Amino acid sequence: MNTDSEILNLLPARLKEARRKQGLSLDAVARLSGVSRSMVSQIERGESSPTIATLWNLISALQIDFAGLLEDGATAPKIEVLRAGQTPSIENRGEGCNIRILSPPEDAGRQELYDLEFRDGGRLDSAPHSRGTREHLTVISGQLQVTSGALTEEISAGDTARYPADVHHCITALNGPARALLVVQNA
């Protein structure tokens, strides 16, 4: 890139391309970035030039780097590594339960992956999600009780439970600590 005008001409198309490549709507990018939907749309159409702060929020939400956004040609494939200390977690949800978010931000609201660690008797109590949402819970260690609506099952290491999550549902550790992977699949 040599000139300011070349950068300004390339930026809208590259942002839109990055959003579409990840299958994100304008609303999803707005929610992930904190930039209003109308501003994202104006930037993508080249009708508005983003501030540095706005551009930073957008590229962070789209998980792309600034240099790659403006380079000519395709970028090389890479392996994205999220170290244990960098993995985001959800605080103040459940009792005696640690929830780590393993899925990327662009999957929010579609398919989400969580690592759940329970202390003995730990519990994750959830209100109904959107209609048609299902959860897939695989126990790595320990024993869990899963309740979905009026249904209850006990599962152990290696077991997987699939159940409706558009009703009140709850996961409880039985007989000691437990660890599980949870996939939330929205309809």
C-alpha positions as CSV (number, residue, x, y, z in Angstrom):
1,M,0.0,0.0,0.0
2,N,1.4,3.3,-1.0
3,T,-1.2,6.0,-0.7
4,D,-3.9,7.0,1.7
5,S,-6.5,6.8,-1.1
6,E,-5.5,3.2,-1.9
7,I,-5.9,2.2,1.8
8,L,-9.3,4.0,2.0
9,N,-10.5,2.2,-1.2
10,L,-9.4,-1.2,-0.1
11,L,-10.5,-1.1,3.6
12,P,-14.3,-1.3,3.1
13,A,-14.1,-4.3,0.7
14,R,-11.7,-6.2,3.0
15,L,-13.8,-5.6,6.1
16,K,-16.9,-6.8,4.3
17,E,-15.0,-9.8,2.9
18,A,-13.8,-10.8,6.3
19,R,-17.3,-10.5,7.8
20,R,-18.8,-12.6,5.0
21,K,-16.0,-15.2,5.1
22,Q,-16.9,-15.9,8.7
23,G,-20.6,-16.0,8.0
24,L,-21.4,-13.0,10.2
25,S,-24.3,-10.6,9.8
26,L,-23.9,-6.9,10.3
27,D,-25.8,-7.3,13.6
28,A,-23.3,-10.0,14.8
29,V,-20.3,-7.8,14.0
30,A,-22.0,-4.9,15.7
31,R,-22.6,-7.0,18.8
32,L,-19.1,-8.4,18.9
33,S,-17.3,-5.1,18.2
34,G,-19.5,-2.6,20.1
35,V,-19.8,-0.6,16.8
36,S,-23.3,0.3,15.8
37,R,-24.8,-1.7,12.9
38,S,-25.4,1.4,10.8
39,M,-21.7,2.5,11.3
40,V,-20.5,-1.0,10.2
41,S,-22.7,-0.8,7.1
42,Q,-21.5,2.7,6.3
43,I,-17.8,1.7,6.6
44,E,-18.3,-1.4,4.4
45,R,-20.0,0.8,1.8
46,G,-17.1,3.3,1.9
47,E,-19.5,6.0,3.1
48,S,-17.6,6.6,6.4
49,S,-14.0,6.3,7.4
50,P,-13.5,4.6,10.8
51,T,-11.6,6.1,13.6
52,I,-8.6,4.1,14.8
53,A,-10.6,2.9,17.8
54,T,-13.5,1.8,15.7
55,L,-11.2,0.0,13.2
56,W,-9.5,-1.7,16.2
57,N,-12.8,-2.9,17.6
58,L,-13.8,-4.2,14.2
59,I,-10.6,-6.1,13.4
60,S,-10.6,-7.5,16.9
61,A,-14.2,-8.7,16.5
62,L,-13.4,-10.2,13.1
63,Q,-10.2,-11.7,14.5
64,I,-8.0,-10.4,11.7
65,D,-4.8,-8.4,11.9
66,F,-4.5,-4.9,10.6
67,A,-1.5,-5.6,8.3
68,G,-3.3,-8.6,6.7
69,L,-6.4,-6.5,6.1
70,L,-4.4,-4.2,3.8
71,E,-2.0,-6.6,2.1
72,D,-2.4,-7.6,-1.5
73,G,-3.0,-11.3,-2.1
74,A,-4.2,-14.1,0.1
75,T,-2.8,-14.6,3.5
76,A,-1.2,-17.8,4.4
77,P,-3.1,-20.3,6.5
78,K,-2.2,-20.3,10.2
79,I,-2.9,-22.3,13.4
80,E,-4.5,-20.1,16.0
81,V,-3.4,-21.0,19.5
82,L,-5.2,-19.7,22.5
83,R,-3.0,-20.4,25.6
84,A,-4.7,-21.6,28.8
85,G,-4.2,-18.3,30.5
86,Q,-5.8,-16.4,27.6
87,T,-8.9,-18.5,27.4
88,P,-11.9,-16.3,28.4
89,S,-14.1,-17.5,31.2
90,I,-17.6,-16.7,32.4
91,E,-17.7,-15.5,36.0
92,N,-20.7,-15.6,38.4
93,R,-22.6,-18.3,36.5
94,G,-23.4,-21.4,38.5
95,E,-22.1,-22.4,42.0
96,G,-18.8,-24.3,42.3
97,C,-18.4,-24.3,38.5
98,N,-15.7,-22.7,36.3
99,I,-16.7,-22.1,32.7
100,R,-14.1,-21.5,30.0
101,I,-15.2,-20.3,26.5
102,L,-13.4,-22.4,23.9
103,S,-15.3,-21.3,20.8
104,P,-14.3,-18.1,18.8
105,P,-16.4,-15.0,19.3
106,E,-17.9,-15.3,15.8
107,D,-19.6,-18.5,16.8
108,A,-21.6,-16.8,19.5
109,G,-25.3,-17.4,19.1
110,R,-24.7,-20.3,16.6
111,Q,-22.6,-23.0,18.1
112,E,-20.6,-22.5,21.3
113,L,-18.1,-24.7,23.0
114,Y,-17.4,-24.6,26.7
115,D,-15.0,-26.4,29.1
116,L,-16.9,-27.0,32.4
117,E,-15.1,-27.8,35.7
118,F,-17.2,-28.6,38.7
119,R,-16.3,-28.9,42.4
120,D,-18.2,-31.6,44.3
121,G,-21.8,-30.6,44.3
122,G,-21.1,-27.7,41.8
123,R,-24.1,-26.7,39.8
124,L,-24.8,-24.8,36.6
125,D,-28.4,-23.8,36.5
126,S,-29.6,-22.3,33.2
127,A,-32.7,-20.4,32.0
128,P,-34.2,-21.5,28.7
129,H,-32.2,-20.5,25.6
130,S,-33.9,-19.6,22.3
131,R,-36.4,-22.0,20.8
132,G,-34.9,-25.1,19.3
133,T,-31.5,-24.8,21.1
134,R,-29.9,-28.1,22.1
135,E,-26.9,-28.9,24.3
136,H,-24.5,-31.8,23.9
137,L,-22.6,-32.5,27.2
138,T,-19.7,-35.0,27.2
139,V,-18.2,-36.0,30.6
140,I,-14.4,-36.1,30.7
141,S,-14.1,-37.1,34.3
142,G,-16.5,-37.6,37.2
143,Q,-20.2,-37.9,37.2
144,L,-22.9,-35.4,36.4
145,Q,-26.6,-35.2,36.7
146,V,-28.4,-33.4,33.8
147,T,-31.9,-32.1,34.1
148,S,-33.8,-30.7,31.1
149,G,-37.3,-29.6,31.9
150,A,-38.9,-32.6,33.8
151,L,-36.2,-35.1,32.5
152,T,-33.2,-36.2,34.5
153,E,-30.2,-38.5,33.7
154,E,-26.9,-39.3,35.3
155,I,-23.9,-39.6,33.1
156,S,-20.2,-40.6,33.8
157,A,-16.8,-40.2,32.1
158,G,-17.1,-41.0,28.4
159,D,-20.9,-40.5,28.3
160,T,-22.6,-37.8,26.2
161,A,-26.1,-36.4,26.9
162,R,-28.0,-34.5,24.2
163,Y,-31.0,-32.6,25.4
164,P,-33.3,-29.6,24.8
165,A,-31.9,-26.3,26.2
166,D,-34.9,-24.2,25.3
167,V,-36.4,-25.2,28.7
168,H,-35.0,-24.7,32.2
169,H,-31.9,-27.0,32.5
170,C,-29.3,-27.8,35.0
171,I,-26.0,-29.7,35.3
172,T,-24.8,-30.9,38.8
173,A,-21.6,-32.7,39.9
174,L,-22.3,-35.9,41.8
175,N,-19.9,-37.8,44.2
176,G,-16.9,-35.5,43.7
177,P,-15.5,-33.0,41.1
178,A,-16.2,-33.4,37.4
179,R,-15.1,-32.0,34.1
180,A,-17.1,-31.9,30.8
181,L,-17.2,-30.3,27.4
182,L,-20.5,-28.6,26.5
183,V,-21.6,-27.7,23.0
184,V,-24.6,-25.2,22.8
185,Q,-26.2,-25.5,19.4
186,N,-28.7,-22.8,18.6
187,A,-31.4,-23.4,16.1
